[in-house]
Amino acid sequence: MSGTMRRIGLLGLVLALFAGPAWAEVTLTFYAHPGARVRDGNLLFPHAFVQATGTLDETGEAVDWAAGFTARNPGPHLLFMRGTGVVELPNPRYVGEGKPYLTLVVSDADYRAVRARADWWNSPEGSVYDLQRRNCISFIADLARLAGLQTADEPSLKPGTFLEATAALNPHAAWRGPAPEGPVTVAVTEPAAGPPPAGQ
């Protein structure tokens, strides 16, 4: 009897050792907002961002982080000149209103590399903003490639179109969950610079 119990205990320990790390994982999800609409008196523009959720395998630390790249000082001047960009951390409402296109589980090392790269986009060297050539889509594309995804052509002013094309190149990571409920809108967006690009 004691031998049977010992075997069951050892089996349980082995299963726990194998099952434990599977519960600790970080998921990256890439979102877009169509923009081209008005809410609370503000004209909303297309925008893209990434969210990371889950738990680090090495430490058990919870992860809940999101980021997008936009102009620090939005305005029509960005039609003619570069400006300074900033990595912004969207609030939960903003995240909840996004449309997901891609999702994948990454290692702790890949997650840390993505975070470090996002920090670089806030550095003097990385924070150059160009509405036509180096915008929120450039930021998302850079992080997606770092996470091992193939990306669609850049530059673009249509985040949804870009992410849809990128999802087609990475069918294993294409979003398969339910669509978000309610309208897809955004509170913090790409800068107002003339007429908004067409929504997706």
N, C-alpha and C positions, 0 to 999 in steps of 0.2 A: 504493500500500500504506500509506504513512504517512498519507494522508488518511483512509483507512478506519479505521485505528487511532485517529486523532484523534477521529473521529466516535463511535467506540465508547467512548473515554474520556470525551467530553463527555456521552454518553448515561448512562454509569455515574454521573457526577457529579450530573447532574440527578436521576436515580433516588434516589441517596443523600440528596440534599437533601429530596426529597419523602417518602422512607420514614423518615428519621431521626426526626422528631417523632412519627410514628405509634407508635413503640416507647416513647416517653416519655409515660406517662399515669398518672393516679391513679384508682383505682376505689374507690368507697364501697360498702360492703355493710352492710345493716341486719339484725341478728339478734335472736332472742328465745329465752329458755329457759322451758319450761313450769312448772318448779318443782313444788311440792306433792309433794315426795318427801324421803326421808331418805338422807343419804350421810355416812359417817364420823361418825355421831352428830349431824349437823347437819340441821335442817329447812330445806329449800331452798324459796325463794319465786320466783314469776315475776319475770323481769328482762329488760331490753332494752339493747342497746348497738350501737355502730357501729364498723366497722373501715375504715381507709384503707390501701391498699397500692398499690405501683407506683413510678413515678419522675417527678419534676418535670420538665416539658418545658424550663423556662428554665435550670435549673442541673444537671440530671442527678442530683440528690440522691435517694437511695432513701427511700421512704416506707413505714413499717410502724407504724401507730398505731391504737389502739382506745380507746374511752371509753364509760362509762355513768355515770349519775347515781343516787346513792343517799343514804340518811341517814348523816350522820357518826356519830350515836349511836343505833343502832337500839333499838327497845323498844316495849312496849305503850303508852307515853305518846303515841306518834304517832297513836294512834286519836283522841286528844282535842285535840292541839295541834300546831302547826307546829314544825319543828326546822331544824337547819342541814344542808344537803346538801353533797355533795362529788362531784366528777368523778373516778371511779376508772379506772385503766388496767388492764384485765384481762390476765392472763398468757396465754401461748400455749395452754396446756391448756384454759383457760376459753373462749378464742376457738374452739378446735377442737371444743368440745362444743356450740356454739350451732347453732341452725337458721336458715339464711339465708332471708330473704323478699324482699329488694329489693337490686339492685345496679345501679350506673350509673357511667359514666366522667365525671369532672368536670375542669374546667380548673384550672390552677395557682391562679388567682385565687379560684375557688370553694372549692378545698381550703383555702386560707389563710383564707377567710372562715369556713368551718366550724370550723377550729382556733381562730380568734379568738373565735367564739361559744361554743365549749366552754370556753374560758378565762373568758369572762364568767360562765358558770354556776358558776364557782368563786369569783367575786368576792363581796364583801359584799352587793351588790345582787342578784346572780343566784343565790346559794346557798340561797335559802329553799326548804325541803322541806316538802311537804304530801302525806301518803300518798294522800289522795283526789283532790287537784286539781293537784299539781305534783310528779310523780314521774319515774321513769326513762322513761316513755312520753312525758311532756311534753318531756323533753330530746331524745329521738329525733325527735319530731314537729317540734320547732323546727329541728333540723339538717336534717331531710329537706326542709322547706319552703325553707330557705336554699339547698339544692342544686337547687331547682326542681321538687320533687315536690308533688303534691296529697296531703293527709293526711286520714285518716278522723276521725270525731268523737272528741273528748276530753271529759272525762277518762275514764280506763279503768284497771282493775287487771289487765287481761289482755293482756300484750304481744303474744303470738302472734295473738290475735284482732284486735288493732289493726293489726299489720303485715300480716296477711292481707287485711284490708279496704283498707288503704292500697295494697297490691300490686294489688288489683282496680281501683283508681282510676288506676294507672300501669302498664298492661300492658307498655309498652316497657321498664320497669325490673324487672318481676317476675322472681324467681329462676327460672332454667331449668336450672341445673346439677344434678348428682347430689345426693341427700340425704346428710347426714353419716352416717358409719358408727357403729354402737354407740349406747348410750343417750344421750339428750340431758339433761344435768344441768348444775348450776352450783355453783361453790364460793363465790362472793361475790355476794350477792343483795340484793333489797329487804329492809327490816328485818322482823324477827319482830314482828308486831303482831296477836296473836290468831290465829284459824284462818286458814290460807292461802287466798287466792282459788283457785277451781277452776282447774286447769291446762287447757291447750288440747288 
